C-alpha cells in the first residue's frame, strides 16, 4: 500500500520505517529541508534502539523516502498519516496548529477520496476539527465532491522500545464509523495482526480519549507509588518491599510501580496537562489528574531536599557526580527530565555538577551550553573524580552493577544519593557507603 506520513518526528519516523519494513511504499514529508536531507544521507535525528538500521535499510531498498514536497506526498498516498507535534499551548492545552495545517495541505492537493489518519496525540474532538478544515478547503476549491474519512489511530509507543512496540503492537486502536476506512486500515495493519486479533475498532472520540486515558493511567501509577514511597519513608517501611507485595496482585501488576524522582519525557507531562485542560473546558474538575500532576512536580524535588538536608543546607562549593540525564533509559530525551530540575536546584544552591549519560550528552550540551558549573564527562568513572558524592537519576543498565570500591575511592565522601533505588541498602552499607534512596528508611 502507498502511504504518506506528514511529520518526521519521533512518531512519524518510527511508524514510517516500520510500515516500510513490512513492505508498504512510504513517503515521509517534513517542512525541515535540512532534516530531510540528513535522513536521505542516513543521519537519524533521534536516538531509538534499532531505528537507524531500519531507516537505512528501507531507504536503500526504495520503500522509505523523504521529501519536503507536500503535493507529491498527497498524490503518492492511499492513506495520509498526520504525525506532527501537538506541543502544549500557554494554558497547557494541546496546540493543534500543526495538525490543522497538515489537514489544510492535504485538502489543497487531494484529487480523489482520501483517508486521513490522526496519529498525533490529539484532544477529543480533533477529528471533527480536521474534517471541518478539509471540508472548508475543498469548498474553496469547489471540489466538495471529493470524499474523505478522518480516522483516529493513536500510537502507544514507549521511548526506548518504540520500534519493538510498533513491530509487535499489543493493540491497534482504530477510531472510525466508516466501513470503507476500517477495511483500508485492516489491510494496512494486516502484517501486524496475524498471530491474534489486535485491532480494536471504536468511534473516533473514544479512540482519541483512549490515548490520553492510557498515558494518564500510567502516570497515575507512578505518582501513586511516589506518594506511597514518601509515606513509607516517614513510617519506617521499605517501598521496595511494598512494591513486591502489591505488584504480586494480578489486578495491580508490577509495571510502572517503581518509586523514583518523578516522570518526564514528551508524553506523560504533556498529556496529563492536556486532559486536565480538556476537562476544564467542559467544566469538569479532574481532581485525580490534578493530584497526579501535583505529586509529580513535588517528587522532582525530593532528591535535592535529601541532598540539602544531608549537608545541612550548605551546598556552596560542593561538586556532585551525576549519573543519568535522560528522563528514562534508552533515549536521549531530556524533556521534562527530573535531572534538569535537580541540576538547576544544585546550581542555584552554589554546587557544581559532573554529569554522564550514555546517550543524552549532546542534548545536555544543546540545552545548557558551556556553563562553568556543569562538566559533561566522557565516562561514568570520570564523572566521579573529585566529586563530593554520587547522585543517580536515570536507571541505565550500566549503572546497576558499578564498582562500589572504585566509587568509594574516587568521591571525597562515601555517599550515594539514588533516585531510582537501584541497590540493596544492606549491601551498600557493608561497603562503608552512606546510601540515600527513595521511600526506604535506611
C-alpha positions as CSV (number, residue, x, y, z in Angstrom):
1,X,0.0,0.0,0.0
2,X,1.2,3.5,-0.8
3,X,1.5,5.5,2.5
4,X,2.3,9.1,3.2
5,X,3.4,10.3,6.6
6,X,3.4,14.0,7.5
7,X,5.9,14.8,10.2
8,X,9.3,13.1,10.6
9,X,9.4,13.4,14.3
10,X,9.6,10.6,16.8
11,X,6.2,9.0,16.0
12,X,6.2,9.7,12.2
13,X,9.7,8.3,11.6
14,X,9.2,5.2,13.6
15,X,5.8,4.5,12.1
16,X,7.0,5.2,8.6
17,X,10.1,3.0,9.0
18,X,8.1,0.1,10.4
19,X,5.4,0.3,7.7
20,X,8.2,0.2,5.1
21,X,9.8,-2.7,6.8
22,X,6.7,-4.9,6.2
23,X,6.5,-3.9,2.5
24,X,4.5,-0.7,2.3
25,X,5.7,2.1,0.0
26,X,6.2,5.0,2.4
27,X,6.9,8.7,1.7
28,X,7.6,10.9,4.7
29,X,7.0,14.7,4.4
30,X,8.6,17.4,6.6
31,X,9.0,21.2,6.2
32,X,12.5,21.0,7.6
33,X,14.7,20.6,4.5
34,X,17.8,20.1,6.5
35,X,16.3,17.2,8.4
36,X,15.0,15.6,5.1
37,X,18.5,15.8,3.5
38,X,20.2,14.4,6.6
39,X,17.8,11.5,6.7
40,X,18.5,10.8,3.0
41,X,22.2,10.6,4.0
42,X,21.4,8.2,6.8
43,X,21.6,10.6,9.8
44,X,18.9,9.9,12.3
45,X,17.7,12.9,14.4
46,X,16.8,10.9,17.5
47,X,18.2,8.0,19.4
48,X,16.0,5.0,19.5
49,X,17.3,1.4,19.6
50,X,17.0,-0.3,16.2
51,X,15.7,2.7,14.3
52,X,18.8,3.7,12.5
53,X,19.3,0.3,10.8
54,X,15.6,0.2,9.9
55,X,15.6,3.6,8.3
56,X,18.8,3.0,6.3
57,X,17.8,-0.5,5.1
58,X,14.4,0.6,3.9
59,X,15.6,3.8,2.3
60,X,18.2,1.9,0.4
61,X,15.5,-0.6,-0.7
62,X,13.4,2.3,-2.0
63,X,10.5,1.6,0.3
64,X,11.1,4.6,2.6
65,X,11.6,8.1,1.1
66,X,11.8,11.6,2.5
67,X,10.8,14.9,0.9
68,X,9.6,18.4,1.5
69,X,7.2,18.2,-1.5
70,X,3.8,18.1,0.1
71,X,1.9,17.9,-3.2
72,X,3.9,14.8,-4.3
73,X,3.2,13.3,-0.9
74,X,-0.5,13.7,-1.1
75,X,-0.5,12.4,-4.6
76,X,1.5,9.3,-3.5
77,X,-0.5,8.1,-0.6
78,X,-3.6,6.0,-0.5
79,X,-3.6,6.9,3.2
80,X,-2.3,10.1,4.8
81,X,-0.9,10.0,8.3
82,X,-0.8,13.2,10.4
83,X,2.1,12.7,12.8
84,X,3.2,16.2,13.7
85,X,3.7,17.6,17.1
86,X,1.0,18.8,19.4
87,X,3.0,20.9,21.9
88,X,1.4,22.4,25.0
89,X,-0.1,25.9,24.5
90,X,0.4,28.6,27.1
91,X,-2.5,27.2,29.2
92,X,-1.3,23.6,28.9
93,X,-3.8,22.5,26.3
94,X,-2.6,20.8,23.1
95,X,-1.8,23.2,20.3
96,X,-3.4,21.8,17.1
97,X,-2.0,24.4,14.7
98,X,0.4,21.9,13.1
99,X,-2.3,19.2,12.8
100,X,-4.7,21.6,11.1
101,X,-2.0,22.9,8.8
102,X,-1.4,19.4,7.5
103,X,-5.1,18.9,7.1
104,X,-5.3,22.1,5.1
105,X,-2.3,20.9,2.9
106,X,-3.9,17.6,2.2
107,X,-7.2,19.2,1.2
108,X,-5.3,21.6,-1.1
109,X,-3.7,18.8,-3.1
110,X,-6.1,15.8,-2.9
111,X,-7.7,14.8,-6.2
112,X,-9.7,11.7,-5.0
113,X,-11.1,10.0,-2.0
114,X,-8.6,10.2,0.9
115,X,-8.3,8.5,4.3
116,X,-6.6,10.9,6.7
117,X,-5.2,9.3,9.8
118,X,-4.7,11.2,13.0
119,X,-1.6,9.6,14.5
120,X,-0.6,12.6,16.6
121,X,-1.8,12.7,20.2
122,X,-4.8,15.0,20.0
123,X,-7.7,16.0,22.3
124,X,-11.1,14.6,21.9
125,X,-12.9,16.4,19.1
126,X,-9.8,16.9,16.9
127,X,-11.1,14.7,14.1
128,X,-14.1,16.9,13.9
129,X,-11.8,20.0,13.5
130,X,-9.7,18.2,10.9
131,X,-12.8,17.2,8.9
132,X,-14.1,20.8,9.1
133,X,-10.8,22.2,7.9
134,X,-10.7,19.8,5.0
135,X,-14.3,20.5,4.0
136,X,-13.6,24.2,4.2
137,X,-10.7,24.0,1.8
138,X,-12.5,21.7,-0.6
139,X,-15.4,24.1,-0.7
140,X,-13.0,26.9,-1.5
141,X,-11.6,24.8,-4.3
142,X,-15.1,23.9,-5.4
143,X,-14.2,20.2,-5.1
144,X,-16.8,19.2,-2.5
145,X,-17.4,16.0,-4.4
146,X,-14.0,14.7,-3.3
147,X,-14.7,12.3,-0.4
148,X,-12.6,11.7,2.7
149,X,-12.6,9.9,6.0
150,X,-10.8,11.1,9.1
151,X,-9.6,8.2,11.3
152,X,-8.2,8.3,14.8
153,X,-5.3,5.8,15.2
154,X,-3.4,6.7,18.3
155,X,0.2,5.5,18.9
156,X,1.2,3.6,22.1
157,X,5.0,3.7,21.7
158,X,7.4,3.8,24.6
159,X,10.6,5.7,24.1
160,X,13.5,3.2,24.2
161,X,11.4,0.4,22.8
162,X,9.4,2.2,20.1
163,X,10.5,0.1,17.2
164,X,9.6,-3.2,19.0
165,X,6.3,-1.7,20.2
166,X,5.5,-0.7,16.6
167,X,6.5,-4.0,15.1
168,X,4.7,-6.1,17.7
169,X,1.8,-3.9,19.0
170,X,-0.3,-5.2,21.8
171,X,-3.3,-3.4,20.4
172,X,-4.2,-1.3,17.3
173,X,-6.9,1.2,18.0
174,X,-8.9,2.4,15.0
175,X,-11.5,5.2,15.5
176,X,-13.9,5.4,12.6
177,X,-17.6,4.9,11.7
178,X,-16.7,4.3,8.1
179,X,-16.7,0.7,6.8
180,X,-14.5,1.8,3.9
181,X,-11.9,3.4,6.2
182,X,-12.0,0.4,8.5
183,X,-11.3,-2.0,5.6
184,X,-8.4,0.0,4.4
185,X,-6.9,0.3,7.9
186,X,-7.3,-3.5,8.4
187,X,-5.4,-4.0,5.1
188,X,-2.7,-1.5,6.2
189,X,-2.1,-3.3,9.5
190,X,-2.6,-6.9,8.4
191,X,1.1,-7.7,8.7
192,X,0.9,-6.8,12.4
193,X,-2.3,-8.7,13.1
194,X,-1.5,-12.2,12.0
195,X,-1.0,-14.1,15.3
196,X,-4.2,-12.9,17.0
197,X,-6.7,-10.1,16.7
198,X,-5.1,-6.9,17.9
199,X,-7.4,-4.4,16.1
200,X,-10.0,-2.6,18.2
201,X,-12.5,-0.6,16.3
202,X,-14.4,2.2,18.0
203,X,-15.9,5.6,17.4
204,X,-13.5,8.4,16.8
205,X,-13.9,10.3,20.0
206,X,-13.4,7.1,22.1
207,X,-10.2,6.4,20.2
208,X,-8.9,10.0,20.9
209,X,-9.7,9.6,24.6
210,X,-8.1,6.2,24.7
211,X,-4.6,7.6,24.1
212,X,-4.9,10.2,26.8
213,X,-6.5,7.8,29.2
214,X,-3.7,5.2,28.7
215,X,-0.9,7.7,29.4
216,X,-2.7,9.3,32.3
217,X,-3.3,5.9,33.9
218,X,0.4,5.1,33.7
219,X,1.3,8.5,35.1
220,X,-1.2,7.9,37.9
221,X,0.5,4.6,38.9
222,X,3.9,6.4,39.0
223,X,2.6,9.3,41.1
224,X,0.8,6.9,43.4
225,X,3.9,4.9,44.1
226,X,5.9,8.0,44.7
227,X,3.4,9.2,47.2
228,X,3.5,5.8,48.9
229,X,7.3,6.0,48.9
230,X,7.2,9.3,50.8
231,X,4.8,7.8,53.2
232,X,6.8,4.6,53.6
233,X,9.9,6.6,54.5
234,X,8.1,8.5,57.2
235,X,6.5,5.4,58.6
236,X,9.7,3.3,58.7
237,X,8.7,1.0,55.8
238,X,10.5,0.0,52.7
239,X,8.7,0.9,49.4
240,X,10.6,-1.9,47.6
241,X,9.0,-4.5,49.8
242,X,5.6,-2.7,49.4
243,X,6.1,-2.8,45.7
244,X,6.6,-6.5,45.7
245,X,3.7,-7.0,48.0
246,X,1.2,-5.2,45.9
247,X,2.7,-6.0,42.5
248,X,2.1,-9.7,43.0
249,X,-1.7,-8.9,42.9
250,X,-2.6,-9.5,39.2
251,X,-5.1,-6.8,39.4
252,X,-2.3,-4.3,40.0
253,X,0.8,-5.9,38.4
254,X,4.5,-4.8,38.6
255,X,4.7,-2.4,35.7
256,X,5.1,1.3,36.5
257,X,5.2,0.6,40.2
258,X,8.7,1.8,40.7
259,X,9.2,4.8,43.1
260,X,11.6,7.4,42.0
261,X,12.1,11.1,41.2
262,X,9.1,11.6,39.0
263,X,8.2,11.0,35.4
264,X,9.3,13.2,32.5
265,X,9.6,13.0,28.7
266,X,7.5,14.2,25.8
267,X,4.2,12.4,26.7
268,X,3.1,11.9,30.3
269,X,3.6,15.6,31.5
270,X,2.0,17.0,28.3
271,X,-0.8,14.5,28.1
272,X,-1.9,14.8,31.8
273,X,-1.9,18.5,31.5
274,X,-3.8,18.5,28.2
275,X,-6.5,16.2,29.5
276,X,-6.9,18.5,32.6
277,X,-7.4,21.4,30.2
278,X,-9.9,19.5,28.2
279,X,-11.8,18.7,31.4
280,X,-11.7,22.3,32.4
281,X,-13.1,23.4,29.0
282,X,-16.3,21.4,29.8
283,X,-16.4,22.5,33.5
284,X,-15.3,19.1,34.8
285,X,-12.9,19.2,37.8
286,X,-10.4,16.4,37.1
287,X,-9.3,16.0,40.7
288,X,-7.3,12.8,40.2
289,X,-5.4,14.1,37.2
290,X,-4.6,17.4,39.0
291,X,-3.3,15.4,42.0
292,X,-1.1,13.2,39.7
293,X,0.4,16.4,38.1
294,X,1.0,18.0,41.5
295,X,2.6,14.9,43.1
296,X,4.9,14.6,40.1
297,X,6.1,18.2,40.3
298,X,6.8,17.8,44.0
299,X,8.6,14.5,43.5
300,X,11.2,16.0,41.2
301,X,12.5,18.0,44.2
302,X,12.6,15.1,46.7
303,X,16.2,14.1,45.9
304,X,17.5,17.7,46.1
305,X,15.9,18.0,49.5
306,X,17.6,14.8,50.7
307,X,21.0,16.2,49.5
308,X,20.4,19.6,51.0
309,X,19.4,18.0,54.3
310,X,22.4,15.8,54.5
311,X,24.7,18.8,54.0
312,X,22.7,21.0,56.5
313,X,21.5,23.2,53.7
314,X,25.0,24.3,52.7
315,X,25.9,23.1,49.1
316,X,28.0,26.0,48.1
317,X,31.3,24.8,46.7
318,X,30.2,21.2,46.6
319,X,30.7,19.1,43.4
320,X,28.4,16.2,42.6
321,X,28.8,13.4,40.2
322,X,25.5,12.8,38.4
323,X,24.8,9.6,36.5
324,X,21.8,9.9,34.1
325,X,20.4,13.0,32.3
326,X,17.7,11.5,30.0
327,X,14.2,11.2,31.6
328,X,14.4,7.4,31.2
329,X,16.9,4.8,29.8
330,X,17.4,4.0,26.1
331,X,16.7,7.6,24.9
332,X,18.4,10.9,24.7
333,X,15.2,12.8,25.5
334,X,15.6,15.3,28.3
335,X,12.2,17.0,28.0
336,X,10.7,17.4,31.5
337,X,13.6,15.2,32.8
338,X,14.0,15.1,36.6
339,X,17.7,15.6,36.1
340,X,17.1,19.1,34.9
341,X,15.1,20.1,38.0
342,X,17.8,18.6,40.2
343,X,20.8,20.2,38.4
344,X,19.1,23.6,38.3
345,X,18.4,23.4,42.1
346,X,22.0,22.4,42.8
347,X,23.4,25.3,40.7
348,X,21.1,27.7,42.4
349,X,22.5,26.4,45.8
350,X,26.0,27.1,44.6
351,X,27.0,23.5,43.7
352,X,28.7,22.1,40.6
353,X,27.8,19.0,38.6
354,X,29.9,16.5,36.7
355,X,27.5,14.6,34.6
356,X,27.5,11.5,32.4
357,X,24.7,9.8,30.4
358,X,25.2,7.1,27.7
359,X,23.1,9.0,25.1
360,X,22.0,12.4,26.3
361,X,25.3,14.3,26.4
362,X,24.7,16.2,23.2
363,X,21.2,17.1,24.3
364,X,22.5,18.4,27.6
365,X,25.1,20.5,25.7
366,X,22.3,21.9,23.5
367,X,20.1,22.8,26.4
368,X,22.7,24.3,28.8
369,X,25.7,25.3,26.6
370,X,29.0,25.9,28.3
371,X,28.2,26.5,32.0
372,X,31.1,26.8,34.4
373,X,29.1,24.7,36.9
374,X,28.4,21.8,34.5
375,X,31.1,19.4,33.3
376,X,29.9,16.8,30.8
377,X,32.2,13.7,31.3
378,X,33.1,11.0,28.8
379,X,32.5,8.1,31.2
380,X,30.7,7.4,34.4
381,X,34.0,6.8,36.1
382,X,35.5,10.2,35.1
383,X,32.4,11.9,36.5
384,X,33.3,10.6,39.9
385,X,36.8,12.1,40.1
386,X,37.0,15.0,42.6
387,X,33.2,14.9,43.3
388,X,32.0,15.1,46.9
389,X,29.4,12.4,46.3
390,X,27.4,10.5,43.6
391,X,23.8,11.1,42.5
392,X,21.9,8.6,40.3
393,X,18.9,10.0,38.4
394,X,18.4,7.6,35.4
395,X,18.3,3.8,35.7
396,X,20.6,3.0,32.7
397,X,21.6,-0.6,32.7
398,X,25.3,0.2,33.0
399,X,24.6,1.9,36.3
400,X,23.1,-1.1,38.0
401,X,26.3,-3.0,38.9
402,X,29.1,-0.5,39.5
403,X,32.4,-1.0,41.2
404,X,31.5,0.3,44.7
405,X,35.1,0.2,45.9
406,X,36.1,2.4,42.9
407,X,33.3,4.8,43.7
408,X,34.4,5.0,47.4
409,X,38.0,5.7,46.3
410,X,37.1,8.5,43.9
411,X,34.5,10.6,45.6
412,X,35.6,12.7,48.6
413,X,32.7,11.5,50.7
414,X,31.4,7.9,50.6
415,X,27.8,8.9,49.8
416,X,25.3,7.8,47.1
417,X,22.0,9.6,46.5
418,X,20.0,7.1,44.5
419,X,16.8,8.5,42.8
420,X,15.9,5.1,41.3
421,X,16.5,2.6,44.2
422,X,19.0,0.5,42.2
423,X,20.9,-1.1,45.0
424,X,20.4,-3.1,48.2
425,X,20.9,-0.8,51.1
426,X,22.4,-3.5,53.3
427,X,25.0,-4.4,50.7
428,X,25.9,-0.7,50.2
429,X,26.2,-0.3,54.0
430,X,28.7,-3.2,54.2
431,X,30.8,-1.3,51.7
432,X,31.1,1.6,54.1
433,X,29.0,3.9,51.9
434,X,26.2,6.1,53.1
435,X,23.2,5.4,50.9
436,X,20.1,7.6,50.5
437,X,17.3,6.3,48.2
438,X,13.6,6.9,47.8
439,X,11.0,5.5,50.2
440,X,13.3,3.4,52.2
441,X,14.0,4.2,55.8
442,X,17.7,3.3,55.9
